[in-house]
Amino acid sequence: MNEQEHAPHHESTPLWIYYAVFAALLVGTGLTVFAALHDLGVLNTPVALTIATVKAALVILFFMHAIHSTRLTWIVIAASFLWLGVLFVLTFADYLTRMWGLQ
Amino acid sequence: MSAIETHEREHHPFLQHHFEDMGQQHEASTLGMWMFLSTEILFFGGLFLAYAVYRNMYEAAWIEGAHHQNLVLGTVNTAVLITSSLTMALAVYFSQWGRRIATFFCLVATFILGSVFLIIKAVEYHAHFEEGLLPGAYFTYHSALAPKVELFMTFYFCMTGLHALHMVIGAGLLIYFMRRAWRGDFGPEYYSPVEIMGLYWHFVDIVWIFLFPLLYLIGRHA
């Protein structure tokens, strides 16, 4: 089949990007296990969550094609995480300040 | 009149009548799926939030509970799921280029890898049951922190269970998509359904990317 005649309607990610992202995700998995087996003090959880966030960002941008999506789709994606942030920040603004004066 | 005839002739069989063209239809479907995923992000977000609140209260029990997770199986399963995300992404890619057989086999590979993930998860669940770590009547685990470890295991089963339920639904959808791919429904003009299936599958992968360190890896260095 002549691929030029059947080019997709929308921007198509080149194949090598999928393999590169896949490799990065596997490296990230190895890295997060490696980091967890070492004592980083208070940094263990932040490091694990940072690696997970980078992996998630790679999946969203390239596997889920957010990088090629419309601005309206970007707003929906951003709003999801904004509300997730509100959920966490408001809840912890309560829980983390409850015990003041009792400790 | 001639304009109408042209329109009729070029009308793609999968173009819904309320859309102008295939491009608009594709954008609407993608946007709609992301809106659904928004609700899913907040749905799982509630569980992650509750996990964080109780972990903040009972850190020691959370670490003790995480030590009962199988690190090797958890890591292997993460790799299996990431690989299934690659094959899903490739299925979307091949469907965009109208490569019917390649699309079909990538969907089959995704289904198989998803099934392997669920089988490994079942092996882990069985081990937890044998250890007496299933919260409720069969919880026989003994330690100073036992009641709080039971709470950790409740979060573990709720979070991985809800995730596994999404995997089962995804696997079911993949069977439907295998049939449609084999039939040759998808091509450069029309691949939105595969793209949307991909969005769902990758979302489930992202949930696991966070579940893995939070349930398996905390306090492992100790």
Chai-1 contact restraints between the chains, C-beta under 6 A:
chainA,res_idxA,chainB,res_idxB,connection_type,confidence,min_distance_angstrom,max_distance_angstrom,comment,restraint_id
A,E3,B,W97,contact,1.0,0.0,6.0,A-B,restraint_1
A,H6,B,G98,contact,1.0,0.0,6.0,A-B,restraint_2
A,H6,B,P188,contact,1.0,0.0,6.0,A-B,restraint_3
A,P8,B,Q96,contact,1.0,0.0,6.0,A-B,restraint_4
A,P8,B,P188,contact,1.0,0.0,6.0,A-B,restraint_5
A,H9,B,G23,contact,1.0,0.0,6.0,A-B,restraint_6
A,S12,B,Q96,contact,1.0,0.0,6.0,A-B,restraint_7
A,Y18,B,A89,contact,1.0,0.0,6.0,A-B,restraint_8
A,F22,B,L86,contact,1.0,0.0,6.0,A-B,restraint_9
A,L25,B,I82,contact,1.0,0.0,6.0,A-B,restraint_10
A,T29,B,T78,contact,1.0,0.0,6.0,A-B,restraint_11
A,T32,B,P213,contact,1.0,0.0,6.0,A-B,restraint_12
A,V33,B,T75,contact,1.0,0.0,6.0,A-B,restraint_13
A,A36,B,L217,contact,1.0,0.0,6.0,A-B,restraint_14
A,A36,B,R220,contact,1.0,0.0,6.0,A-B,restraint_15
A,L37,B,R220,contact,1.0,0.0,6.0,A-B,restraint_16
A,L37,B,H221,contact,1.0,0.0,6.0,A-B,restraint_17
A,H38,B,H221,contact,1.0,0.0,6.0,A-B,restraint_18
A,D39,B,H221,contact,1.0,0.0,6.0,A-B,restraint_19
A,A48,B,P213,contact,1.0,0.0,6.0,A-B,restraint_20
A,A48,B,L217,contact,1.0,0.0,6.0,A-B,restraint_21
A,A52,B,I209,contact,1.0,0.0,6.0,A-B,restraint_22
A,A52,B,F210,contact,1.0,0.0,6.0,A-B,restraint_23
A,A52,B,P213,contact,1.0,0.0,6.0,A-B,restraint_24
A,K55,B,I209,contact,1.0,0.0,6.0,A-B,restraint_25
A,A56,B,I206,contact,1.0,0.0,6.0,A-B,restraint_26
A,A56,B,I209,contact,1.0,0.0,6.0,A-B,restraint_27
A,V59,B,H202,contact,1.0,0.0,6.0,A-B,restraint_28
A,V59,B,I206,contact,1.0,0.0,6.0,A-B,restraint_29
A,F63,B,S85,contact,1.0,0.0,6.0,A-B,restraint_30
A,F63,B,A89,contact,1.0,0.0,6.0,A-B,restraint_31
A,F63,B,H202,contact,1.0,0.0,6.0,A-B,restraint_32
A,M64,B,L199,contact,1.0,0.0,6.0,A-B,restraint_33
A,M64,B,H202,contact,1.0,0.0,6.0,A-B,restraint_34
A,T70,B,E27,contact,1.0,0.0,6.0,A-B,restraint_35
A,L72,B,L31,contact,1.0,0.0,6.0,A-B,restraint_36
A,T73,B,L31,contact,1.0,0.0,6.0,A-B,restraint_37
A,T73,B,W34,contact,1.0,0.0,6.0,A-B,restraint_38
A,V76,B,W34,contact,1.0,0.0,6.0,A-B,restraint_39
A,V76,B,M35,contact,1.0,0.0,6.0,A-B,restraint_40
A,V76,B,S38,contact,1.0,0.0,6.0,A-B,restraint_41
A,S80,B,S38,contact,1.0,0.0,6.0,A-B,restraint_42
A,S80,B,I41,contact,1.0,0.0,6.0,A-B,restraint_43
A,L84,B,I41,contact,1.0,0.0,6.0,A-B,restraint_44
A,L84,B,G45,contact,1.0,0.0,6.0,A-B,restraint_45
A,L87,B,G45,contact,1.0,0.0,6.0,A-B,restraint_46
A,L87,B,L49,contact,1.0,0.0,6.0,A-B,restraint_47
A,F88,B,L49,contact,1.0,0.0,6.0,A-B,restraint_48
A,T91,B,L49,contact,1.0,0.0,6.0,A-B,restraint_49
A,Y95,B,V53,contact,1.0,0.0,6.0,A-B,restraint_50
